[in-house]
Amino acid sequence: MLMNRHAEASAEAIPDAIRADVETLWRYHDMRHELRPCDVGIGLGSHDLGVAVIATRLFHGSLFPRIVFTGANAPTTVERFPRGEAVHYREYAIEQGVPGEAILVEPRATNTAQNLGYSRQLLTEHPISVKSVLIMSRPYQQRRAYATCRLTWPEVDVVCASNPLELNDYVRSMGDPRRVVDMLVGDTQRIEVYAERGFAIPQEMPDEVRAAFERLVAAGYTSRLI
C-alpha cells in the first residue's frame, strides 16, 4: 500500500529536472494583487473548477455583490463541463450558498477577450454600473487576463485573483503535471504574442522567465504553443 501511494504521488509531481523552471513561470503569472472590494467579480471559464471556488469564497467575503461567470466550452473542458463552463461554475456557487440572483451567466465566450467583452456587454444590458472588476482565473492565466482587460476595458480598475494553491497542490488537484506545465508554457508565450497582435497590453518579461520558458520548450513542453 505504501508503494502504491508513493507511485501515485510521483505520477502527480513535477519532474525534478524542470521544477525550478516551472516554479519561475508559476511565480511570474501570479500578479500578487492586494484584494479589495470591487463592483463585480468575473470568473473566467476553463477546465479549473478552482475559479468557481475562489469566486464563491470572495463573494462570501463581501469582495463583490455580483458574479459573472463566463465561458462556453473548449475541447479541454467539454467532457468535464458538458453544459458549459459558466453554467457549471454557477451550479457550484449556488451549491455553496451564493444566491442565484447574484450570478449572471455568459455562456458564449471561447477566449479571454470574449470573456471580458461579453461580460461587459451583459453588465451593460442589465444595467449594472462597473468601475472596478475582480477577475478570477486559473493561476497561470492571471497575467494574461490582466493585460487583456487593461487593453479592452481600460476605464475599469482591475484586480486579479486565483484559488490560492501552491504549485504542488495545484498539480495534485489537476492530476496531470504534464498538462499543467504545457499550459504554463503556452500562457507565457501568449504574453508577448498577444501583445504583438494587439490583443493585450505589453508586459515586461524578466530574463529569468524567458530563459525558463525557452528551456521548457526545448524539453518538449510545447502542446499549448501557438
C-alpha positions in Angstrom: 0.0 0.0 0.0 2.9 2.4 0.9 4.5 1.7 -2.5 1.2 2.4 -4.3 0.8 5.7 -2.6 4.4 6.6 -3.4 3.9 5.7 -7.1 0.7 7.8 -7.2 2.4 10.8 -5.6 5.3 10.5 -8.1 2.9 10.4 -11.1 1.3 13.7 -9.9 4.6 15.5 -9.3 6.6 18.0 -11.4 9.8 16.2 -12.5 12.8 17.4 -10.5 14.7 18.3 -13.7 12.3 21.1 -14.6 10.9 22.1 -11.3 12.9 25.3 -10.9 11.8 26.5 -14.3 8.2 25.6 -13.7 8.2 27.5 -10.4 9.7 30.5 -12.2 6.8 30.6 -14.6 4.3 30.0 -11.9 5.5 33.0 -9.9 5.6 35.2 -13.0 1.9 34.6 -13.7 0.8 35.4 -10.2 0.1 39.1 -10.2 0.0 39.2 -6.3 -2.6 41.8 -6.3 -3.9 43.0 -3.0 -7.6 42.1 -2.9 -10.1 44.9 -2.3 -13.8 45.3 -2.8 -14.9 45.7 -6.4 -18.2 46.3 -8.2 -18.3 42.9 -9.8 -16.4 39.6 -9.8 -15.8 37.9 -13.2 -14.9 34.2 -13.2 -13.2 33.2 -16.4 -14.2 29.7 -17.7 -11.7 27.0 -18.0 -11.1 23.3 -17.0 -10.3 24.5 -13.5 -13.2 24.5 -11.0 -10.9 26.5 -8.7 -12.2 29.6 -10.5 -15.7 28.9 -9.0 -14.2 28.0 -5.7 -12.4 31.4 -5.3 -15.3 33.3 -6.7 -17.6 31.7 -4.1 -15.2 32.4 -1.3 -14.6 36.0 -2.2 -18.4 36.6 -2.7 -19.0 35.4 0.9 -16.1 37.6 2.0 -18.0 40.6 0.6 -15.4 41.5 -2.1 -18.2 42.0 -4.6 -22.0 41.9 -4.6 -22.4 40.1 -8.0 -20.6 37.5 -10.0 -20.4 37.0 -13.8 -19.3 33.5 -14.8 -18.2 33.5 -18.4 -17.3 30.6 -20.7 -18.7 28.2 -23.3 -16.7 25.0 -23.9 -13.4 24.0 -25.4 -12.0 20.6 -26.4 -10.3 20.5 -23.0 -13.4 21.3 -21.0 -16.4 19.8 -22.7 -16.0 16.4 -21.1 -15.7 17.8 -17.6 -18.3 20.6 -18.0 -20.7 19.3 -20.7 -23.3 22.1 -20.0 -20.7 24.8 -20.4 -18.0 26.2 -18.1 -20.0 29.2 -16.9 -23.1 27.0 -16.2 -21.2 24.5 -14.1 -19.5 27.3 -12.2 -22.9 28.8 -11.4 -24.2 25.5 -10.2 -21.2 25.1 -7.9 -21.6 28.6 -6.5 -25.2 28.1 -5.7 -24.4 24.8 -4.0 -22.1 26.8 -1.8 -24.7 29.3 -0.8 -24.4 32.1 -3.4 -27.9 33.4 -4.2 -28.8 32.7 -7.8 -29.9 36.3 -8.3 -26.3 37.4 -7.6 -25.0 35.4 -10.5 -25.0 36.3 -14.2 -24.0 33.7 -16.8 -22.3 34.5 -20.1 -22.3 31.2 -22.0 -20.7 32.1 -25.4 -17.1 33.2 -24.8 -14.3 30.9 -26.0 -11.3 33.1 -25.3 -10.2 35.7 -22.8 -11.1 38.8 -24.9 -14.6 37.4 -25.4 -14.8 36.6 -21.7 -14.3 40.2 -20.9 -16.1 41.7 -23.9 -19.3 39.6 -23.5 -19.3 40.1 -19.7 -19.1 43.8 -20.2 -22.0 43.7 -22.7 -24.0 41.6 -20.3 -23.5 44.0 -17.4 -24.4 46.9 -19.6 -27.6 45.2 -20.6 -28.8 44.7 -17.1 -27.8 47.6 -16.5 -25.0 47.5 -13.8 -22.5 50.3 -13.4 -19.0 49.0 -13.2 -15.9 51.0 -12.2 -13.9 48.1 -10.8 -13.7 44.4 -11.5 -12.1 41.4 -9.7 -11.1 38.9 -12.4 -10.7 35.3 -11.2 -8.9 32.8 -13.4 -6.8 29.7 -13.2 -3.4 30.7 -11.7 -1.3 30.9 -14.9 -4.0 33.0 -16.7 -3.8 35.9 -14.2 -1.2 38.0 -16.1 -2.9 37.4 -19.5 -6.3 38.3 -18.1 -4.9 41.5 -16.6 -3.2 42.5 -19.8 -6.3 41.8 -21.9 -8.6 43.8 -19.5 -6.2 46.8 -19.5 -6.4 46.9 -23.3 -10.0 46.1 -23.9 -11.7 47.7 -20.8 -9.2 50.4 -19.8 -11.6 52.5 -17.9 -12.1 50.0 -15.1 -9.9 49.3 -12.1 -8.8 45.7 -12.4 -7.7 43.2 -9.7 -6.8 39.6 -10.4 -7.0 36.5 -8.2 -6.9 32.8 -8.3 -7.6 29.9 -5.9 -4.6 30.3 -3.7 -2.9 26.9 -4.1 0.8 26.2 -4.0 2.2 24.7 -7.2 2.4 21.1 -5.8 -1.2 21.3 -4.5 -2.4 22.7 -7.8 -0.7 19.9 -9.8 -2.3 17.3 -7.5 -5.7 18.9 -7.9 -5.4 18.7 -11.7 -3.9 15.2 -11.6 -1.8 15.8 -14.7 1.6 17.6 -14.3 2.4 17.5 -18.0 -0.8 19.4 -18.8 -0.1 22.0 -16.1 3.5 22.6 -17.5 2.3 22.7 -21.1 -0.4 25.3 -20.1 2.2 27.4 -18.2 4.5 27.4 -21.2 1.6 28.3 -23.5 0.4 31.2 -21.4 3.9 32.5 -21.1 4.3 32.6 -24.9 0.9 34.4 -25.2 2.1 37.3 -23.0 4.3 38.6 -25.8 2.5 37.1 -28.8 -0.9 38.6 -27.9 0.6 42.0 -27.2 2.3 41.9 -30.6 -1.1 41.0 -32.2 -2.9 43.8 -30.4 -4.9 41.6 -28.1 -3.3 42.8 -24.8 -1.0 45.4 -23.4 2.7 44.7 -23.4 4.2 43.4 -20.2 7.8 43.0 -19.1 9.2 39.5 -19.2 12.3 39.2 -17.0 15.4 37.4 -18.4 15.0 34.5 -15.9 11.4 33.9 -17.0 12.4 34.0 -20.7 15.2 31.5 -20.0 12.9 29.2 -18.1 10.4 29.3 -20.9 13.0 28.5 -23.5 14.4 25.6 -21.6 10.9 24.1 -21.1 10.2 24.5 -24.8 13.4 22.7 -25.6 12.4 20.0 -23.2 9.3 19.4 -25.2 6.5 21.1 -23.3 5.0 22.5 -26.4 1.5 21.3 -26.9 -0.1 24.6 -25.9 2.2 26.8 -28.1 0.6 28.9 -30.8 
